[in-house]
Amino acid sequence: MNFLDAAYQVLKEAGEPLHYTAIAQQALDAGLITPKGATPHATMGSRLYVDTKKEDSLFQRTGKGFFALVPKTRAQQITSQIDQLNNHVIND
């Protein structure tokens, strides 16, 4: 999984903005990324900063070093809430 896919998954599960170092650490802890370099936190920050400059980015900057997912449409929000509720029921 690449860094942006991992960031998307981490932010989706978190449901709130996170600092890029926390995103990278959670992705590492979950085994979502296997970095080749010595500074995966810096790589995550760089990839997110560059991606947010694109018009179709899934990410947005919410503060210095903090990122969140771009808000979804109302239909996507409802589908996401249903998925979250289904996951809670399955886990219970």
Rosetta silent file (secondary structure, phi, psi, omega in degrees, C-alpha in Angstrom):
SEQUENCE: MNFLDAAYQVLKEAGEPLHYTAIAQQALDAGLITPKGATPHATMGSRLYVDTKKEDSLFQRTGKGFFALVPKTRAQQITSQIDQLNNHVIND
SCORE:     score description
SCORE:     0.000 S_00000001
   1 L     0.000  137.535  179.462    0.000    0.000    0.000 S_00000001
   2 L   -82.536  172.189 -175.106    1.348    3.435   -0.835 S_00000001
   3 H   -61.788  -41.104 -177.807    1.562    6.318    1.634 S_00000001
   4 H   -69.827  -38.832  176.211   -1.555    8.126    0.407 S_00000001
   5 H   -63.206  -40.907  178.405   -3.703    4.989    0.510 S_00000001
   6 H   -65.261  -42.164  179.195   -2.464    4.325    4.038 S_00000001
   7 H   -62.356  -41.285  178.788   -3.168    7.936    5.056 S_00000001
   8 H   -59.894  -46.275 -178.571   -6.687    7.664    3.678 S_00000001
   9 H   -64.549  -43.956  179.783   -7.348    4.510    5.690 S_00000001
  10 H   -62.437  -46.775 -179.154   -5.875    5.945    8.899 S_00000001
  11 H   -67.773  -35.118  178.003   -7.839    9.206    8.586 S_00000001
  12 H   -63.767  -43.533  179.532  -11.048    7.381    7.714 S_00000001
  13 H   -69.916  -35.609 -178.562  -10.753    5.240   10.851 S_00000001
  14 H   -70.730  -38.930 -179.700   -9.766    8.215   13.016 S_00000001
  15 L    71.131   14.798  179.542  -12.663   10.366   11.865 S_00000001
  16 L  -154.297  161.774  178.031  -10.760   13.519   12.761 S_00000001
  17 L   -63.611  145.467  177.378   -7.738   15.505   11.555 S_00000001
  18 E  -134.461  153.823  173.987   -4.357   14.094   12.536 S_00000001
  19 E   -72.602  147.549 -176.015   -0.792   15.339   12.353 S_00000001
  20 H   -60.223  -28.441  177.231    1.188   13.687    9.581 S_00000001
  21 H   -68.453  -37.071  177.482    3.545   12.095   12.137 S_00000001
  22 H   -69.697  -37.554  177.657    0.571   10.427   13.843 S_00000001
  23 H   -62.075  -47.765 -179.616   -0.769    9.277   10.472 S_00000001
  24 H   -62.581  -43.313 -178.268    2.596    7.749    9.592 S_00000001
  25 H   -64.347  -42.991  178.801    2.973    6.102   13.002 S_00000001
  26 H   -65.968  -37.202  177.361   -0.491    4.556   12.882 S_00000001
  27 H   -65.790  -39.887  176.737    0.146    3.337    9.337 S_00000001
  28 H   -65.335  -46.493 -178.638    3.433    1.778   10.465 S_00000001
  29 H   -61.100  -35.492 -178.744    1.847    0.198   13.541 S_00000001
  30 L   -85.009   -4.126 -179.370   -0.941   -1.301   11.424 S_00000001
  31 L    72.754   23.547 -178.657    1.538   -2.596    8.845 S_00000001
  32 L   -77.883  -27.693  179.530   -0.045   -0.523    6.087 S_00000001
  33 L  -128.398  149.373  173.849    3.283    0.818    4.836 S_00000001
  34 L  -127.796   88.026 -174.567    6.759   -0.646    4.613 S_00000001
  35 L   -67.005  148.165  177.120    9.043    2.338    4.132 S_00000001
  36 L   -96.095  -21.909 -178.676   12.340    1.979    2.355 S_00000001
  37 L   -96.783  178.013 -177.202   13.823    5.149    3.822 S_00000001
  38 L   -90.124   -6.980 -175.721   14.765    6.159    7.344 S_00000001
  39 L  -129.280   68.606 -179.132   12.184    8.958    7.647 S_00000001
  40 H   -63.553  -27.872  179.014    8.699    7.614    6.908 S_00000001
  41 H   -66.218  -42.220  178.706    7.116   10.457    8.885 S_00000001
  42 H   -67.109  -38.184  178.351    8.732   13.045    6.628 S_00000001
  43 H   -63.055  -43.401  179.315    7.729   11.069    3.545 S_00000001
  44 H   -60.799  -46.641  179.017    4.115   10.954    4.729 S_00000001
  45 H   -59.967  -44.195  179.991    4.093   14.710    5.331 S_00000001
  46 H   -62.643  -46.449 -178.932    5.627   15.396    1.940 S_00000001
  47 H   -62.735  -41.373  179.872    3.200   13.163    0.062 S_00000001
  48 H   -67.531  -44.683  179.093    0.207   14.713    1.825 S_00000001
  49 H   -58.705  -46.173 -179.190    1.387   18.311    1.278 S_00000001
  50 H   -64.818  -42.643 -177.436    1.961   17.689   -2.434 S_00000001
  51 H   -64.606  -36.167 -178.146   -1.355   15.860   -2.844 S_00000001
  52 L   -66.879  -12.964  177.310   -3.383   18.665   -1.244 S_00000001
  53 L   -79.991  -13.651  179.294   -2.272   20.965   -4.061 S_00000001
  54 L   -81.603  146.291  179.477   -4.247   18.869   -6.553 S_00000001
  55 L   -64.857  -34.204 -176.142   -7.850   19.833   -7.315 S_00000001
  56 L   -98.859   21.843 -178.909   -9.103   16.281   -6.879 S_00000001
  57 L   -63.110  144.104  175.258   -7.215   15.552   -3.658 S_00000001
  58 L   -85.373   -6.476 -174.615   -8.945   13.420   -1.047 S_00000001
  59 E  -116.666  155.798  174.335   -7.065   15.338    1.658 S_00000001
  60 E  -138.461  151.283  175.797   -7.164   18.848    3.041 S_00000001
  61 E   -83.803  135.825 -179.593   -4.885   20.787    5.357 S_00000001
  62 E  -120.801   -0.002 -179.781   -6.518   21.706    8.628 S_00000001
  63 E   169.445 -179.595 -177.368   -3.602   23.287   10.449 S_00000001
  64 L   -64.961  107.258  178.997    0.173   23.226   10.590 S_00000001
  65 L    83.134   -1.613 -178.360    1.050   19.622    9.819 S_00000001
  66 E  -102.103  142.009 -178.837   -2.546   18.435   10.262 S_00000001
  67 E  -134.563  152.350  176.378   -4.589   16.743    7.578 S_00000001
  68 E  -142.180  168.167  174.053   -8.151   15.483    7.213 S_00000001
  69 E   -78.066  147.184  175.921  -10.233   13.887    4.524 S_00000001
  70 L   -64.650  134.763  179.738  -12.154   16.222    2.237 S_00000001
  71 L   -55.318  142.484 -178.507  -15.784   16.326    3.396 S_00000001
  72 L   -89.538  167.280  173.581  -18.046   13.961    1.517 S_00000001
  73 L   -68.817  166.130 -179.315  -21.359   14.619   -0.128 S_00000001
  74 H   -59.142  -41.437  179.628  -24.450   14.005    2.008 S_00000001
  75 H   -64.118  -40.666  178.540  -25.094   10.639    0.311 S_00000001
  76 H   -67.178  -35.933  178.284  -21.514    9.541    0.959 S_00000001
  77 H   -64.019  -43.599 -179.844  -21.804   10.639    4.604 S_00000001
  78 H   -63.830  -44.267  178.376  -24.945    8.546    5.095 S_00000001
  79 H   -61.414  -41.216  179.094  -23.329    5.510    3.464 S_00000001
  80 H   -64.146  -42.008  178.675  -20.268    5.954    5.656 S_00000001
  81 H   -64.618  -39.577  177.512  -22.392    6.177    8.813 S_00000001
  82 H   -63.209  -43.802  178.293  -24.256    3.002    7.839 S_00000001
  83 H   -60.922  -43.029  179.053  -20.940    1.229    7.271 S_00000001
  84 H   -62.893  -43.575  179.207  -19.656    2.380   10.676 S_00000001
  85 H   -64.474  -41.861  177.542  -22.825    1.173   12.406 S_00000001
  86 H   -61.548  -41.116  178.255  -22.653   -2.178   10.618 S_00000001
  87 H   -64.430  -38.146  177.566  -19.020   -2.579   11.696 S_00000001
  88 H   -64.580  -42.641  178.959  -19.942   -1.825   15.334 S_00000001
  89 H   -63.933  -44.803  179.332  -22.707   -4.430   15.241 S_00000001
  90 H   -61.598  -42.852 -179.487  -20.411   -7.012   13.700 S_00000001
  91 H   -68.213  -33.793  178.747  -17.695   -6.309   16.305 S_00000001
  92 L   -73.492    0.000    0.000  -20.210   -6.509   19.177 S_00000001
